Amino acid sequence: MAELRFDGRTAIVTGGGRGLGRAYALLLASRGANIIVNDVGGSMRGDGVDAGPAEEVVQEIKAAGGKAAACAASVATPKGGNEIIKAAMDNFGSADIVIHSAGNVRRGALKEFTQDDFDAVLDVHLKGAYHVVRAAFPHMVKAKYGRIVLTSSIGGLYGNANVVNYSTAKAGMIGLSNVAAIEGAADGIKSNLIIPAAVTRMSEGIDTSQFPPMDPSLVAPAVAWLCHESCSVSGEMLISAAGRIARAYVVETQGVFQPSWTIEQVGEQMDAIRNADDPLVFPPVPSGFMDHLGYSFQMARKG
């Protein structure tokens, strides 16, 4: 198989100064992409600013013969999102690829969670994704090309204790990516989610001593494929954990139709409602929303 390259493409990597983002930036640069390394360089709580991490990755890319520029704007505001995409346009003249990997962590039990800790994580993860996608999307539409990779999490799929902010943000990323995939389909734009697991700064406080190898470099190839012009999927979710790559997707049971319901009948029919035999899958692209409605309407008409 011929080597997949990114010559002439510009990739914006938020959170690109460390961890997973750094691995993505280095791999894409090694395959010819121009890289905007975006990172505010703060603590894992999101406090502070340090231009060093982003600049170090830029210098590493340049030392290997690649092209890169740093941007320390924060994804947490619309202004920051615009500045990040402007940096790509000013330095390289295009914004072909957006990888949103910026993140922060604030832990706590739901019963005592603070509003500040909830908002601070959604501002970076979910609103941050929106800010950079919103700023890049018009450029992608004009170019009739784009690749968007947003970062969800198994916490977004299944939830996890003591991180209601993180799980909420990562679940919200699914809707954002699907809308970008649907609205971008006519203009050559594909949007997908990566659901990664790796040992990084975000693993602090977790006992990883018994984990198998989980370096960020194990995740980077899946992300790079989603960024490539040959990527054949949109509106999908890829899991990458400890060397395993898999697809995650939403399914529905066949369901039960009745022309009217009582509360008691819902309880009586719950086993049939939940029966997972022969599940239904409605891919977001091209028409999962309408396909879901159409199936439900068809059952009603038959009933």
Secondary structure by P-SEA (a helix, b strand, c coil): ccccccccbbbbbccccccaaaaaaaaaaaacccccccccccccccccccccaaaaaaaaaaaacccccccccccccaaaaaaaaaaaaaccccccbbbcccbbbbbbccccccaaaaaaaaaccaaaaaaaaaaaaaaaaaaccbbbbbbbcccccccccccaaaaaaaaaaaaaaaaaaaaaccccbbbbbbbcccccccccccccccccccccccaaaaaaaaaccccccccbbbbbcccbbbbbbbbbccbbbbccccaaaaaaaccccccccbbbbbbccccaaaaaaaaaaaaaaac
